[in-house]
Amino acid sequence: MKIIKLLLLAILIPFILMANDDRPPIKYNYMAKKEVRNFINMMVKKHHFKRSYMVSVMKHAKLDRDTLARYTGKYKVGTTNGSWERYKAHVLDPVSLRKAKKFKKKYYRTLKRASKQYKVDMNYIVGFMGVESKFGEYTGDYNILDALATLAFHPNRMKKFFKSEFKHLFLYAREKGYNITKLEGSFAGAMGCVQQVPSMARKHRSDFNGDGKTDPWDVEDCIGSIAKFMHKNGWRNGHVVAVATTYKGKRFKRLKTSHRRTLATSTIYKAGVKPKKRFKEPRAYLLKTRNKTHDDIYMGGKNFRVLTRYNNSTSYGMAIHLIAQKVK
């Protein structure tokens, strides 16, 4: 019987490995692709990179099958923008909320300085840090070069976006003096404790600890970066972010919910939605988080849209909002 089990295991091992989402990157000849050669020509001509450097880097890049699987085929909830249940399980659990309060206490002076300088709410900075990296604990272990090369030059639903980010990766690595082959982050090429893709890292960099350099892995610089982002995107201190509501039933279908477009509050009220607190803005984002047994409906103000400009997801913005409410 033991021999039979061992034989079955030997047969099944290749299939087990093939089904593993954490398959390591494999060698791939990117230089064989005309698209890659055209990209190199553009980077040499427009951005003045040495051709030998570009070729060397592309020869070093590997194919990350795990990353590619997340952006091809049918969209799977929880792969790029997580489901509400995933957020509740991983960033709104009791342990994470205790960490949020501990983080706020530890970095209170930095948070207060960022809040004052950029006129933003420090509690929402804490929320960003919690959702993005568990307060700096988890910043990703994917090779960013492999991840972005894969997504930039293999068919997937966000190829155009990732090809642009691949360009920014080269520019950012040159500006910072980083070894482009050694950078690690998320499967989408996001770096540091607030998980910035290269274009965001270039745009919203911050030297908030005053050491003369910007570091996406430094917590204080990340606090400054998020505060700067919120300010630039129109955060208004003292204005509503989101208000919980009541409605009849367990599933809400009377109006279309979205964090991208607003509805007149009068329309929302006529649909039987009642805010639990006074909502002062004339229009609102009608927001839905789907639980296993029921829908939660919120009315969101302009400040809520600021949160989702960092990650285009209602669940993302709501997770930040609820963390912020817990640490106030």
N, C-alpha and C positions, 0 to 999 in steps of 0.2 A: 504493500500500500504506500509506504514512504517513497519508493522508487517511482510509482505512478504520479504521486503528488509533485515530486521534483521535476519529472518530465513535463507535467502540465504547467508548472511554474516557469520552466525554461521556455515553453512555447508562448506563454502569455506575457512575459517580460517585455518583448519589443512593443506589443500593443499597449501595455501600461505606460511605457515611456512616451509613445506617440500621443497618448491622451493627456499627458502631463502639461498643464498650462505654463509650467516653469522650465520649459525646454531651453537649454542654453543656446546662445547665438551660434551660428555656424558660418564657415567661410563662404564668401560670395564674391564673384568677379564683377564688381560694379563698373569697372572700366570698360566692360563689354557693352554697356548700355550707351547708346547715342545720347540719350537724355542726360546722363551723367557727364559725358564729355562736353555737351553744350553748357551744362551748369558750370563746369570748370572754366570754360572759355569766358563765360559771363563774369565769374568771380575774379579772373585775372585781368580782364579788360576794364570792368567797371569799378572793382574794389581793390585792384592792384595787389592781389595775392601772387606769390611766386607759383608758377605752374608746377614746379617740382614738389612744392609743399602740398598743393591740392591733390596731386596724383598720389603722393605718399599716404595722405590721410585716407583717401578713398580706397586705397589698397588695404588699409588697415581695417576699414569698416566691415562689419559682419551683418548677416541677415538675422534679425530677431523675430523668430516665428511666433513667439508668445505675444509680442507687441502687435504684430500684423494681424493676428487672429482677433484682437480686440476691436479692430476697425474694418473688418471685412465680413461678408455674409450678412445675416440678419442681425439687426441691432439687439444686443442683450442688455437688459437693465442691470446696472451695477458694474458695467465695464468701463464706461467713460464718465457719464453722469450717473451717480448712484441712486438707487431707489430710496424712498423714505425709510423703509424698514432697515436698510443698511446703515443709514445715518444714525437712526435711533440706537442701533445695536453697537455702533463703533465710536460715536462721538457724543451721544446724548445719554450714555449709560452712567450709572452712579460713580464709577471709578474715574471716568473722563471729566465729569463735572467737579469732582473733588480736585482733580489736577488743575482745572481751570481756575478755581479759587486760589490754589497754591501758587500758580503762575502769576496771577494778578498781584498777589501779595509780594512775591519775590521781585517783580519788575515794576512795582507801582510807580516809582520815581520816573522811570523811563516812559511808562505809559502816560503819566500825568503831563510830562514835558511834550510828548507827541500830541496829546489831546489839546494842549494849550497852543502849541505852535501851528497846528493844522486845523484847529477848530472842529475836531471830530470827537466822538464818544469812545473813550478808552475801552469800554466793555465790548464793543464790536471788534476792536483790534484783537482782544482776547479770543473772541469767537472765530475770527479768521485763523489765528494761530492754532486753535484746537482742531478745526476742520481740515486744515491743510497738512499739518504734520504732528498732531498730538503734542503741540507746544514745543516743537523742535526735536522731538524724540525720533520721528520716522521721516527721513527725507528722501528715501528711495535708494535702491541698489542696482538699478538698471544702468547699463552703459549708455549715456545719452547719445554719443555718436552713432552707435549701432541702432538705437531706437529711432532716431530721426532720419538716418539714412534709409532705413527700412520703409518708413512711412512716407518719405519724400519721393521714393523711386519705385514703389510697388503699388499697384492699384488698391485703393481703399476710399472710403467715403469722405475723408478729409485730406486727401493728398495735396491739394493746392495750398491749404493752410500749413501743412507740415513741410512742404517744400520751401515756403517762405521762412518758417522757423529754422530750417536747416541753414539757410543763408545767414540768419541772425546768429546762429550758433558760432559760425566762423568769425563773424564780426565781433561778437562778445568775447570769445576766447582770445582774439588778438588784442582787444582793448584791455583785457584784464591780465594778459600774460599767462593764461591757463594752458595746460597741456590738453588739447581738445580730445585726445584719446582716453584720458583718465577720468573725465567728469562723470559723476553718477547722479541719478535722479529717478524720476518716475518713468513708467512705460511710455508716457507721452512727451518725454523730454523736459519735464519741469524740474527746477532745481531749488534746493534750499528749504528753509523753514516756512516759507509761504509759497512754495512750489510755483515759481515763475518760469514760464517758457522763455526762451532766449530773448524774444522781442520785448516781453514785459520786464525782464531783468535789466535790459538796456534802458528802457523808458522810465522805470520807477525805482531805479537804484537809489540807495540812501547810505550816507556815512553818518549814522545817527549816534554812534559811540565815539565819534571824533578821533579815530585813530589814523585818519588820512587815507582810508581805502573803503570801498564798498564791498560788502561780503554777503552774498545771499544765504550763507550758512550761519551768519552771526545773528543771534536773537535780537539784539538791540537795533541793528541795521534793518532787520525784518520788520520790527515795530515801526520804525520810521518810514519804511517803504510802503507799508499798508496804510498808514496815516496819510501819507502823500497821495496815494492812489485814491483814497476816499475823498480827500479834499478836491483833487483835480476832477473827479467825476460828479461833484455837486452835492456832497453831503451837507445837510443843514442841521446843525445842532439844535436840539429842542423840538424838532419836528417828528411826527409820527413815523415809525418804521413799519410795524404790522400790528393789527388788533384782531384778537380771536372773535369769532362770531357764533351765533346759534342759528339753526335752521331745522325744519321738520324732516325727519327721516334719518337714515344712516348713510346714504349715498347721495351726492349732490350732482344733478344733471340739468338743472333749470337754465343755467347760463354757462357760457364758455369761460373756463378759468385760464389765466395766463399771467406770467410776470413780464410779458413783453408789451401788452397793450392795456389801457385803462378803460374802465366803464364809469359812467356817471353814477354817483352814489344813489341817486333816486332810482335808477334802474336796478341796482343791487337790492335796495330795500323792497322794491315791488316784487322781487323774486323770493321774498320771504327770509332774506338774510338780515340778521340784526347784530350789530357790533356790541360786544360786551362792555366796551368803553367808548366814549365819545370820539368820533372820527371827524376831524375838522376839515379835511381837504375835499373839494367838490368832486374829484374823480379818484378812483382807486384801482389798484391791481387786485383782481379777485383771485385768490391763491388757494390751491387745493393740495393737501398732502394725504395720500391714500394709505390708510392703515388696513390691516387684515380684515377688520370687522366694520369699519366706518371711514368716512372722509372727514378731515378737519378742514374748515374753511376760514380763511383769514382775509382781511382787507389790508392791502399794502399801500403805503405812501411812496412818494418819490425817493425817499431814502432807501426803501427796499430794492428799488431798481439799481441803486449804486452797488449793493452787495452782489447782485447777479451779473454785473458787468465784469466781474472778475472770473466768474464761472456761470455760464448761461443755464442755470437750473433753479427751479423753485425750491427743491429740496435743499440745495446748497445754501441759498439765502436764508431759508427758514431755520436751518441748523445753526447758522451763525447768530441769527436773531434770538433763538431760544437759549443758547449758551450765554449770550450777553445779558439776557433777563435773569439768568441764574446767578451771575456773579455781581450783579448790582448791589 
